[in-house]
Structures are given as C-alpha cells and as structure tokens.
Amino acid sequence: MSVKDVVKKSILESEMYNQAISVGMILTIVADILAALLLGILIYQIYKRFYRGVVYSRNYAITLIGMTVLTCMVTLAISTNIVISLGMVGALSIVRYRTAIKEPLDLMYMFWAITTGIAVGASMYILVVIAAVVMIGMIAVSGFGAGNQQGYMMVVHYQGDETGDEIEKMLHKVRYRIRSKIFRGENVEMTLQLKCKRSHLVFAEKIKGMKQVQDVALLEFDGEYHG
C-alpha cells in the first residue's frame, strides 16, 4: 500500500470525516452564528456612530455584519471537517476581490469583522470580548477627541492689506493657519485652514459682511485627500 493510499484511508476513516450530527453540535453552531450576528451588528453600530468620512455607505456597513457571520461559518466548517477545510482553502484561493477601499479606517473595520468571525467560530469568546472592548475604547477616544472640533478650508477674496488684518483679528477664537495668499493687483485670495466647533462658524458671515470682502468659501476638510 502506497503512502497516498494510507493518507486517504486515514482521512476517510477519521472521526472528522464521518462526524455525525449531534444535538450538541447543532447548539454550538447556532450559538456561534447568533454570537457572530450580534457582534456584527455591534461593529455596524460602532462604524455608523463614529464614521467621519466623506460619503457614508450603508451597503458597506451592512457588509460588516455579513462578513462576521460568513467568516464564522467558514471557521466552523474547516474546524469540524478536514475534507471541507481542504476544499474551502482551494476555493478561497482563487477568489479575487477588486473593490478598492479608500478609507483606511474602513479596512480596519473590515479586518475587525473578519477576525471576530474567526474567533467566534473557534469559540474564543474571551478573546472576542477583550478585543471588542479595546477597539471600542480606541475608536471612542479618537472619535470624541475629534468630535468637538471640525476642520475647514476657507477661501476669502478681498481688497487691501488692512482688510486681511481685520479678518485675522476676527479669527482670534479659532485655530487657523494661513496656507496661501495670491495677489492679483489690488485683489487678494487668502486660503486658511481652520479648526473650530460648528457653533463658531458665525465668523464666516461676519467676514462676508465686510466692505472690502468680495466672497467667502468655506469647505469641510478632514485632513485627507481622496483621489
């Protein structure tokens, strides 16, 4: 008998290949799938609550729930049957995902959902809970730290150096930095980067009302460039 026949016979006669479906196994599978579903919903809610990108995608947020459940299912399958695990590895190795993720934090949420599904499928609940607490704490701290103030880019067209000095005086309650000044004869285009609370945006109306100011453009800016 060749080595190939020995390996084949050992697999076919193993308990994992001929594993019978029991009540305990069904309860374990149901418990793991429900836990993965609940944790996926938790990740979805955290993503929805602390999302600070440009365009919120509800489809992507729902995908986080599906990825958690499906990854848990894959882990359960490959952990209970060696034949299925070999077939699953072969099937997943030929799958190519072409969807580009532009937000770095979206990649973190996706990886969180996948690793949570793997850990739940392996019944490592303590690891899942500890990791969830750490992740939520980290996201909450960074979210609250940036939630009080928002970044903006402001472009002002005006005439005269004195007008520019008055504009800077009106921004004394705001953290700002002059990025550029473009002089076209008597006209000046000044670009500023601001960071302030939304309630302090009334200064834009005051600047617009100045006699030598032609127009004011205020854009929300999160510090990232998206191509």
MODELLER restraints for C-alpha pairs under 7 A, 6 or more apart:
rsr = mdl.restraints
at = mdl.atoms
rsr.add(forms.Gaussian(group=physical.xy_distance, feature=features.Distance(at['CA:11:A'], at['CA:17:A']), mean=6.58, stdev=0.5))
rsr.add(forms.Gaussian(group=physical.xy_distance, feature=features.Distance(at['CA:16:A'], at['CA:80:A']), mean=6.15, stdev=0.5))
rsr.add(forms.Gaussian(group=physical.xy_distance, feature=features.Distance(at['CA:16:A'], at['CA:81:A']), mean=5.04, stdev=0.5))
rsr.add(forms.Gaussian(group=physical.xy_distance, feature=features.Distance(at['CA:16:A'], at['CA:82:A']), mean=6.48, stdev=0.5))
rsr.add(forms.Gaussian(group=physical.xy_distance, feature=features.Distance(at['CA:17:A'], at['CA:81:A']), mean=5.79, stdev=0.5))
rsr.add(forms.Gaussian(group=physical.xy_distance, feature=features.Distance(at['CA:17:A'], at['CA:82:A']), mean=6.78, stdev=0.5))
rsr.add(forms.Gaussian(group=physical.xy_distance, feature=features.Distance(at['CA:17:A'], at['CA:83:A']), mean=6.83, stdev=0.5))
rsr.add(forms.Gaussian(group=physical.xy_distance, feature=features.Distance(at['CA:32:A'], at['CA:120:A']), mean=6.01, stdev=0.5))
rsr.add(forms.Gaussian(group=physical.xy_distance, feature=features.Distance(at['CA:32:A'], at['CA:121:A']), mean=6.06, stdev=0.5))
rsr.add(forms.Gaussian(group=physical.xy_distance, feature=features.Distance(at['CA:33:A'], at['CA:69:A']), mean=6.19, stdev=0.5))
rsr.add(forms.Gaussian(group=physical.xy_distance, feature=features.Distance(at['CA:33:A'], at['CA:72:A']), mean=6.73, stdev=0.5))
rsr.add(forms.Gaussian(group=physical.xy_distance, feature=features.Distance(at['CA:36:A'], at['CA:68:A']), mean=5.81, stdev=0.5))
rsr.add(forms.Gaussian(group=physical.xy_distance, feature=features.Distance(at['CA:36:A'], at['CA:69:A']), mean=5.19, stdev=0.5))
rsr.add(forms.Gaussian(group=physical.xy_distance, feature=features.Distance(at['CA:36:A'], at['CA:72:A']), mean=6.60, stdev=0.5))
rsr.add(forms.Gaussian(group=physical.xy_distance, feature=features.Distance(at['CA:36:A'], at['CA:117:A']), mean=5.93, stdev=0.5))
rsr.add(forms.Gaussian(group=physical.xy_distance, feature=features.Distance(at['CA:36:A'], at['CA:120:A']), mean=6.33, stdev=0.5))
rsr.add(forms.Gaussian(group=physical.xy_distance, feature=features.Distance(at['CA:37:A'], at['CA:65:A']), mean=6.46, stdev=0.5))
rsr.add(forms.Gaussian(group=physical.xy_distance, feature=features.Distance(at['CA:37:A'], at['CA:68:A']), mean=6.93, stdev=0.5))
rsr.add(forms.Gaussian(group=physical.xy_distance, feature=features.Distance(at['CA:37:A'], at['CA:69:A']), mean=5.70, stdev=0.5))
rsr.add(forms.Gaussian(group=physical.xy_distance, feature=features.Distance(at['CA:40:A'], at['CA:64:A']), mean=6.20, stdev=0.5))
rsr.add(forms.Gaussian(group=physical.xy_distance, feature=features.Distance(at['CA:40:A'], at['CA:65:A']), mean=4.08, stdev=0.5))
rsr.add(forms.Gaussian(group=physical.xy_distance, feature=features.Distance(at['CA:40:A'], at['CA:68:A']), mean=5.48, stdev=0.5))
rsr.add(forms.Gaussian(group=physical.xy_distance, feature=features.Distance(at['CA:40:A'], at['CA:113:A']), mean=6.57, stdev=0.5))
rsr.add(forms.Gaussian(group=physical.xy_distance, feature=features.Distance(at['CA:41:A'], at['CA:65:A']), mean=5.75, stdev=0.5))
rsr.add(forms.Gaussian(group=physical.xy_distance, feature=features.Distance(at['CA:44:A'], at['CA:61:A']), mean=5.59, stdev=0.5))
rsr.add(forms.Gaussian(group=physical.xy_distance, feature=features.Distance(at['CA:44:A'], at['CA:62:A']), mean=6.71, stdev=0.5))
rsr.add(forms.Gaussian(group=physical.xy_distance, feature=features.Distance(at['CA:44:A'], at['CA:64:A']), mean=6.29, stdev=0.5))
rsr.add(forms.Gaussian(group=physical.xy_distance, feature=features.Distance(at['CA:44:A'], at['CA:65:A']), mean=6.54, stdev=0.5))
rsr.add(forms.Gaussian(group=physical.xy_distance, feature=features.Distance(at['CA:47:A'], at['CA:61:A']), mean=6.99, stdev=0.5))
rsr.add(forms.Gaussian(group=physical.xy_distance, feature=features.Distance(at['CA:50:A'], at['CA:143:A']), mean=6.13, stdev=0.5))
rsr.add(forms.Gaussian(group=physical.xy_distance, feature=features.Distance(at['CA:64:A'], at['CA:110:A']), mean=6.16, stdev=0.5))
rsr.add(forms.Gaussian(group=physical.xy_distance, feature=features.Distance(at['CA:64:A'], at['CA:113:A']), mean=5.86, stdev=0.5))
rsr.add(forms.Gaussian(group=physical.xy_distance, feature=features.Distance(at['CA:67:A'], at['CA:113:A']), mean=6.18, stdev=0.5))
rsr.add(forms.Gaussian(group=physical.xy_distance, feature=features.Distance(at['CA:67:A'], at['CA:114:A']), mean=6.06, stdev=0.5))
rsr.add(forms.Gaussian(group=physical.xy_distance, feature=features.Distance(at['CA:68:A'], at['CA:113:A']), mean=4.86, stdev=0.5))
rsr.add(forms.Gaussian(group=physical.xy_distance, feature=features.Distance(at['CA:68:A'], at['CA:114:A']), mean=5.47, stdev=0.5))
rsr.add(forms.Gaussian(group=physical.xy_distance, feature=features.Distance(at['CA:68:A'], at['CA:116:A']), mean=6.36, stdev=0.5))
rsr.add(forms.Gaussian(group=physical.xy_distance, feature=features.Distance(at['CA:68:A'], at['CA:117:A']), mean=4.46, stdev=0.5))
rsr.add(forms.Gaussian(group=physical.xy_distance, feature=features.Distance(at['CA:69:A'], at['CA:117:A']), mean=6.10, stdev=0.5))
rsr.add(forms.Gaussian(group=physical.xy_distance, feature=features.Distance(at['CA:71:A'], at['CA:114:A']), mean=5.96, stdev=0.5))
rsr.add(forms.Gaussian(group=physical.xy_distance, feature=features.Distance(at['CA:71:A'], at['CA:117:A']), mean=4.87, stdev=0.5))
rsr.add(forms.Gaussian(group=physical.xy_distance, feature=features.Distance(at['CA:71:A'], at['CA:118:A']), mean=5.83, stdev=0.5))
rsr.add(forms.Gaussian(group=physical.xy_distance, feature=features.Distance(at['CA:72:A'], at['CA:117:A']), mean=4.17, stdev=0.5))
rsr.add(forms.Gaussian(group=physical.xy_distance, feature=features.Distance(at['CA:72:A'], at['CA:118:A']), mean=5.27, stdev=0.5))
rsr.add(forms.Gaussian(group=physical.xy_distance, feature=features.Distance(at['CA:72:A'], at['CA:120:A']), mean=6.15, stdev=0.5))
rsr.add(forms.Gaussian(group=physical.xy_distance, feature=features.Distance(at['CA:72:A'], at['CA:121:A']), mean=4.48, stdev=0.5))
rsr.add(forms.Gaussian(group=physical.xy_distance, feature=features.Distance(at['CA:73:A'], at['CA:121:A']), mean=6.75, stdev=0.5))
rsr.add(forms.Gaussian(group=physical.xy_distance, feature=features.Distance(at['CA:75:A'], at['CA:118:A']), mean=5.71, stdev=0.5))
rsr.add(forms.Gaussian(group=physical.xy_distance, feature=features.Distance(at['CA:75:A'], at['CA:121:A']), mean=5.10, stdev=0.5))
rsr.add(forms.Gaussian(group=physical.xy_distance, feature=features.Distance(at['CA:75:A'], at['CA:122:A']), mean=6.71, stdev=0.5))
rsr.add(forms.Gaussian(group=physical.xy_distance, feature=features.Distance(at['CA:76:A'], at['CA:121:A']), mean=5.16, stdev=0.5))
rsr.add(forms.Gaussian(group=physical.xy_distance, feature=features.Distance(at['CA:76:A'], at['CA:122:A']), mean=6.97, stdev=0.5))
rsr.add(forms.Gaussian(group=physical.xy_distance, feature=features.Distance(at['CA:77:A'], at['CA:84:A']), mean=6.66, stdev=0.5))
rsr.add(forms.Gaussian(group=physical.xy_distance, feature=features.Distance(at['CA:77:A'], at['CA:85:A']), mean=6.75, stdev=0.5))
rsr.add(forms.Gaussian(group=physical.xy_distance, feature=features.Distance(at['CA:78:A'], at['CA:84:A']), mean=5.92, stdev=0.5))
rsr.add(forms.Gaussian(group=physical.xy_distance, feature=features.Distance(at['CA:78:A'], at['CA:85:A']), mean=4.03, stdev=0.5))
rsr.add(forms.Gaussian(group=physical.xy_distance, feature=features.Distance(at['CA:101:A'], at['CA:107:A']), mean=6.63, stdev=0.5))
rsr.add(forms.Gaussian(group=physical.xy_distance, feature=features.Distance(at['CA:116:A'], at['CA:128:A']), mean=6.14, stdev=0.5))
rsr.add(forms.Gaussian(group=physical.xy_distance, feature=features.Distance(at['CA:119:A'], at['CA:128:A']), mean=6.37, stdev=0.5))
rsr.add(forms.Gaussian(group=physical.xy_distance, feature=features.Distance(at['CA:148:A'], at['CA:197:A']), mean=6.12, stdev=0.5))
rsr.add(forms.Gaussian(group=physical.xy_distance, feature=features.Distance(at['CA:149:A'], at['CA:195:A']), mean=6.10, stdev=0.5))
rsr.add(forms.Gaussian(group=physical.xy_distance, feature=features.Distance(at['CA:149:A'], at['CA:196:A']), mean=4.80, stdev=0.5))
rsr.add(forms.Gaussian(group=physical.xy_distance, feature=features.Distance(at['CA:149:A'], at['CA:197:A']), mean=4.55, stdev=0.5))
rsr.add(forms.Gaussian(group=physical.xy_distance, feature=features.Distance(at['CA:150:A'], at['CA:195:A']), mean=5.47, stdev=0.5))
rsr.add(forms.Gaussian(group=physical.xy_distance, feature=features.Distance(at['CA:150:A'], at['CA:196:A']), mean=5.62, stdev=0.5))
rsr.add(forms.Gaussian(group=physical.xy_distance, feature=features.Distance(at['CA:150:A'], at['CA:197:A']), mean=6.09, stdev=0.5))
rsr.add(forms.Gaussian(group=physical.xy_distance, feature=features.Distance(at['CA:151:A'], at['CA:194:A']), mean=5.64, stdev=0.5))
rsr.add(forms.Gaussian(group=physical.xy_distance, feature=features.Distance(at['CA:151:A'], at['CA:195:A']), mean=4.43, stdev=0.5))
rsr.add(forms.Gaussian(group=physical.xy_distance, feature=features.Distance(at['CA:151:A'], at['CA:196:A']), mean=6.74, stdev=0.5))
rsr.add(forms.Gaussian(group=physical.xy_distance, feature=features.Distance(at['CA:151:A'], at['CA:220:A']), mean=6.09, stdev=0.5))
rsr.add(forms.Gaussian(group=physical.xy_distance, feature=features.Distance(at['CA:151:A'], at['CA:221:A']), mean=5.01, stdev=0.5))
rsr.add(forms.Gaussian(group=physical.xy_distance, feature=features.Distance(at['CA:151:A'], at['CA:222:A']), mean=5.63, stdev=0.5))
rsr.add(forms.Gaussian(group=physical.xy_distance, feature=features.Distance(at['CA:152:A'], at['CA:193:A']), mean=5.89, stdev=0.5))
rsr.add(forms.Gaussian(group=physical.xy_distance, feature=features.Distance(at['CA:152:A'], at['CA:194:A']), mean=4.98, stdev=0.5))
rsr.add(forms.Gaussian(group=physical.xy_distance, feature=features.Distance(at['CA:152:A'], at['CA:195:A']), mean=6.15, stdev=0.5))
rsr.add(forms.Gaussian(group=physical.xy_distance, feature=features.Distance(at['CA:152:A'], at['CA:218:A']), mean=6.68, stdev=0.5))
rsr.add(forms.Gaussian(group=physical.xy_distance, feature=features.Distance(at['CA:152:A'], at['CA:219:A']), mean=5.43, stdev=0.5))
rsr.add(forms.Gaussian(group=physical.xy_distance, feature=features.Distance(at['CA:152:A'], at['CA:220:A']), mean=4.37, stdev=0.5))
rsr.add(forms.Gaussian(group=physical.xy_distance, feature=features.Distance(at['CA:152:A'], at['CA:221:A']), mean=4.64, stdev=0.5))
rsr.add(forms.Gaussian(group=physical.xy_distance, feature=features.Distance(at['CA:153:A'], at['CA:192:A']), mean=5.77, stdev=0.5))
rsr.add(forms.Gaussian(group=physical.xy_distance, feature=features.Distance(at['CA:153:A'], at['CA:193:A']), mean=4.71, stdev=0.5))
rsr.add(forms.Gaussian(group=physical.xy_distance, feature=features.Distance(at['CA:153:A'], at['CA:194:A']), mean=6.07, stdev=0.5))
rsr.add(forms.Gaussian(group=physical.xy_distance, feature=features.Distance(at['CA:153:A'], at['CA:218:A']), mean=5.81, stdev=0.5))
rsr.add(forms.Gaussian(group=physical.xy_distance, feature=features.Distance(at['CA:153:A'], at['CA:219:A']), mean=5.07, stdev=0.5))
rsr.add(forms.Gaussian(group=physical.xy_distance, feature=features.Distance(at['CA:153:A'], at['CA:220:A']), mean=6.31, stdev=0.5))
rsr.add(forms.Gaussian(group=physical.xy_distance, feature=features.Distance(at['CA:153:A'], at['CA:221:A']), mean=6.08, stdev=0.5))
rsr.add(forms.Gaussian(group=physical.xy_distance, feature=features.Distance(at['CA:154:A'], at['CA:191:A']), mean=5.72, stdev=0.5))
rsr.add(forms.Gaussian(group=physical.xy_distance, feature=features.Distance(at['CA:154:A'], at['CA:192:A']), mean=5.19, stdev=0.5))
rsr.add(forms.Gaussian(group=physical.xy_distance, feature=features.Distance(at['CA:154:A'], at['CA:193:A']), mean=6.42, stdev=0.5))
rsr.add(forms.Gaussian(group=physical.xy_distance, feature=features.Distance(at['CA:154:A'], at['CA:217:A']), mean=5.50, stdev=0.5))
rsr.add(forms.Gaussian(group=physical.xy_distance, feature=features.Distance(at['CA:154:A'], at['CA:218:A']), mean=4.44, stdev=0.5))
rsr.add(forms.Gaussian(group=physical.xy_distance, feature=features.Distance(at['CA:154:A'], at['CA:219:A']), mean=6.26, stdev=0.5))
rsr.add(forms.Gaussian(group=physical.xy_distance, feature=features.Distance(at['CA:155:A'], at['CA:189:A']), mean=6.83, stdev=0.5))
rsr.add(forms.Gaussian(group=physical.xy_distance, feature=features.Distance(at['CA:155:A'], at['CA:190:A']), mean=5.68, stdev=0.5))
rsr.add(forms.Gaussian(group=physical.xy_distance, feature=features.Distance(at['CA:155:A'], at['CA:191:A']), mean=4.50, stdev=0.5))
rsr.add(forms.Gaussian(group=physical.xy_distance, feature=features.Distance(at['CA:155:A'], at['CA:192:A']), mean=6.46, stdev=0.5))
rsr.add(forms.Gaussian(group=physical.xy_distance, feature=features.Distance(at['CA:155:A'], at['CA:216:A']), mean=5.81, stdev=0.5))
rsr.add(forms.Gaussian(group=physical.xy_distance, feature=features.Distance(at['CA:155:A'], at['CA:217:A']), mean=5.04, stdev=0.5))
rsr.add(forms.Gaussian(group=physical.xy_distance, feature=features.Distance(at['CA:155:A'], at['CA:218:A']), mean=6.57, stdev=0.5))
rsr.add(forms.Gaussian(group=physical.xy_distance, feature=features.Distance(at['CA:156:A'], at['CA:189:A']), mean=5.72, stdev=0.5))
rsr.add(forms.Gaussian(group=physical.xy_distance, feature=features.Distance(at['CA:156:A'], at['CA:190:A']), mean=5.27, stdev=0.5))
rsr.add(forms.Gaussian(group=physical.xy_distance, feature=features.Distance(at['CA:156:A'], at['CA:191:A']), mean=6.55, stdev=0.5))
rsr.add(forms.Gaussian(group=physical.xy_distance, feature=features.Distance(at['CA:156:A'], at['CA:215:A']), mean=6.02, stdev=0.5))
rsr.add(forms.Gaussian(group=physical.xy_distance, feature=features.Distance(at['CA:156:A'], at['CA:216:A']), mean=4.65, stdev=0.5))
rsr.add(forms.Gaussian(group=physical.xy_distance, feature=features.Distance(at['CA:156:A'], at['CA:217:A']), mean=6.48, stdev=0.5))
rsr.add(forms.Gaussian(group=physical.xy_distance, feature=features.Distance(at['CA:157:A'], at['CA:187:A']), mean=6.93, stdev=0.5))
rsr.add(forms.Gaussian(group=physical.xy_distance, feature=features.Distance(at['CA:157:A'], at['CA:188:A']), mean=5.64, stdev=0.5))
rsr.add(forms.Gaussian(group=physical.xy_distance, feature=features.Distance(at['CA:157:A'], at['CA:189:A']), mean=4.61, stdev=0.5))
rsr.add(forms.Gaussian(group=physical.xy_distance, feature=features.Distance(at['CA:157:A'], at['CA:190:A']), mean=6.52, stdev=0.5))
rsr.add(forms.Gaussian(group=physical.xy_distance, feature=features.Distance(at['CA:157:A'], at['CA:213:A']), mean=6.02, stdev=0.5))
rsr.add(forms.Gaussian(group=physical.xy_distance, feature=features.Distance(at['CA:157:A'], at['CA:214:A']), mean=5.43, stdev=0.5))
rsr.add(forms.Gaussian(group=physical.xy_distance, feature=features.Distance(at['CA:157:A'], at['CA:215:A']), mean=5.56, stdev=0.5))
rsr.add(forms.Gaussian(group=physical.xy_distance, feature=features.Distance(at['CA:157:A'], at['CA:216:A']), mean=6.64, stdev=0.5))
rsr.add(forms.Gaussian(group=physical.xy_distance, feature=features.Distance(at['CA:158:A'], at['CA:187:A']), mean=5.82, stdev=0.5))
rsr.add(forms.Gaussian(group=physical.xy_distance, feature=features.Distance(at['CA:158:A'], at['CA:188:A']), mean=5.44, stdev=0.5))
rsr.add(forms.Gaussian(group=physical.xy_distance, feature=features.Distance(at['CA:158:A'], at['CA:189:A']), mean=6.74, stdev=0.5))
rsr.add(forms.Gaussian(group=physical.xy_distance, feature=features.Distance(at['CA:158:A'], at['CA:212:A']), mean=5.51, stdev=0.5))
rsr.add(forms.Gaussian(group=physical.xy_distance, feature=features.Distance(at['CA:158:A'], at['CA:213:A']), mean=4.18, stdev=0.5))
rsr.add(forms.Gaussian(group=physical.xy_distance, feature=features.Distance(at['CA:158:A'], at['CA:214:A']), mean=5.41, stdev=0.5))
rsr.add(forms.Gaussian(group=physical.xy_distance, feature=features.Distance(at['CA:159:A'], at['CA:186:A']), mean=5.66, stdev=0.5))
rsr.add(forms.Gaussian(group=physical.xy_distance, feature=features.Distance(at['CA:159:A'], at['CA:187:A']), mean=4.80, stdev=0.5))
rsr.add(forms.Gaussian(group=physical.xy_distance, feature=features.Distance(at['CA:159:A'], at['CA:188:A']), mean=5.92, stdev=0.5))
rsr.add(forms.Gaussian(group=physical.xy_distance, feature=features.Distance(at['CA:159:A'], at['CA:212:A']), mean=5.43, stdev=0.5))
rsr.add(forms.Gaussian(group=physical.xy_distance, feature=features.Distance(at['CA:159:A'], at['CA:213:A']), mean=6.63, stdev=0.5))
rsr.add(forms.Gaussian(group=physical.xy_distance, feature=features.Distance(at['CA:160:A'], at['CA:186:A']), mean=6.53, stdev=0.5))
rsr.add(forms.Gaussian(group=physical.xy_distance, feature=features.Distance(at['CA:163:A'], at['CA:212:A']), mean=6.61, stdev=0.5))
rsr.add(forms.Gaussian(group=physical.xy_distance, feature=features.Distance(at['CA:167:A'], at['CA:207:A']), mean=6.57, stdev=0.5))
rsr.add(forms.Gaussian(group=physical.xy_distance, feature=features.Distance(at['CA:170:A'], at['CA:203:A']), mean=6.93, stdev=0.5))
rsr.add(forms.Gaussian(group=physical.xy_distance, feature=features.Distance(at['CA:174:A'], at['CA:194:A']), mean=6.89, stdev=0.5))
rsr.add(forms.Gaussian(group=physical.xy_distance, feature=features.Distance(at['CA:174:A'], at['CA:195:A']), mean=6.50, stdev=0.5))
rsr.add(forms.Gaussian(group=physical.xy_distance, feature=features.Distance(at['CA:174:A'], at['CA:196:A']), mean=5.68, stdev=0.5))
rsr.add(forms.Gaussian(group=physical.xy_distance, feature=features.Distance(at['CA:175:A'], at['CA:194:A']), mean=5.75, stdev=0.5))
rsr.add(forms.Gaussian(group=physical.xy_distance, feature=features.Distance(at['CA:175:A'], at['CA:195:A']), mean=5.30, stdev=0.5))
rsr.add(forms.Gaussian(group=physical.xy_distance, feature=features.Distance(at['CA:175:A'], at['CA:196:A']), mean=6.57, stdev=0.5))
rsr.add(forms.Gaussian(group=physical.xy_distance, feature=features.Distance(at['CA:176:A'], at['CA:192:A']), mean=6.52, stdev=0.5))
rsr.add(forms.Gaussian(group=physical.xy_distance, feature=features.Distance(at['CA:176:A'], at['CA:193:A']), mean=5.46, stdev=0.5))
rsr.add(forms.Gaussian(group=physical.xy_distance, feature=features.Distance(at['CA:176:A'], at['CA:194:A']), mean=4.34, stdev=0.5))
rsr.add(forms.Gaussian(group=physical.xy_distance, feature=features.Distance(at['CA:176:A'], at['CA:195:A']), mean=6.33, stdev=0.5))
rsr.add(forms.Gaussian(group=physical.xy_distance, feature=features.Distance(at['CA:177:A'], at['CA:192:A']), mean=5.55, stdev=0.5))
rsr.add(forms.Gaussian(group=physical.xy_distance, feature=features.Distance(at['CA:177:A'], at['CA:193:A']), mean=5.23, stdev=0.5))
rsr.add(forms.Gaussian(group=physical.xy_distance, feature=features.Distance(at['CA:177:A'], at['CA:194:A']), mean=6.63, stdev=0.5))
rsr.add(forms.Gaussian(group=physical.xy_distance, feature=features.Distance(at['CA:178:A'], at['CA:191:A']), mean=6.09, stdev=0.5))
rsr.add(forms.Gaussian(group=physical.xy_distance, feature=features.Distance(at['CA:178:A'], at['CA:192:A']), mean=4.43, stdev=0.5))
rsr.add(forms.Gaussian(group=physical.xy_distance, feature=features.Distance(at['CA:178:A'], at['CA:193:A']), mean=6.42, stdev=0.5))
rsr.add(forms.Gaussian(group=physical.xy_distance, feature=features.Distance(at['CA:179:A'], at['CA:191:A']), mean=5.44, stdev=0.5))
rsr.add(forms.Gaussian(group=physical.xy_distance, feature=features.Distance(at['CA:179:A'], at['CA:192:A']), mean=5.30, stdev=0.5))
rsr.add(forms.Gaussian(group=physical.xy_distance, feature=features.Distance(at['CA:179:A'], at['CA:193:A']), mean=6.63, stdev=0.5))
rsr.add(forms.Gaussian(group=physical.xy_distance, feature=features.Distance(at['CA:180:A'], at['CA:190:A']), mean=5.79, stdev=0.5))
rsr.add(forms.Gaussian(group=physical.xy_distance, feature=features.Distance(at['CA:180:A'], at['CA:191:A']), mean=5.21, stdev=0.5))
rsr.add(forms.Gaussian(group=physical.xy_distance, feature=features.Distance(at['CA:181:A'], at['CA:188:A']), mean=6.68, stdev=0.5))
rsr.add(forms.Gaussian(group=physical.xy_distance, feature=features.Distance(at['CA:181:A'], at['CA:189:A']), mean=5.59, stdev=0.5))
rsr.add(forms.Gaussian(group=physical.xy_distance, feature=features.Distance(at['CA:181:A'], at['CA:190:A']), mean=4.48, stdev=0.5))
rsr.add(forms.Gaussian(group=physical.xy_distance, feature=features.Distance(at['CA:181:A'], at['CA:191:A']), mean=6.47, stdev=0.5))
rsr.add(forms.Gaussian(group=physical.xy_distance, feature=features.Distance(at['CA:182:A'], at['CA:188:A']), mean=5.60, stdev=0.5))
rsr.add(forms.Gaussian(group=physical.xy_distance, feature=features.Distance(at['CA:182:A'], at['CA:189:A']), mean=4.97, stdev=0.5))
rsr.add(forms.Gaussian(group=physical.xy_distance, feature=features.Distance(at['CA:182:A'], at['CA:190:A']), mean=6.46, stdev=0.5))
rsr.add(forms.Gaussian(group=physical.xy_distance, feature=features.Distance(at['CA:183:A'], at['CA:189:A']), mean=6.52, stdev=0.5))
rsr.add(forms.Gaussian(group=physical.xy_distance, feature=features.Distance(at['CA:208:A'], at['CA:215:A']), mean=6.14, stdev=0.5))
rsr.add(forms.Gaussian(group=physical.xy_distance, feature=features.Distance(at['CA:208:A'], at['CA:216:A']), mean=5.97, stdev=0.5))
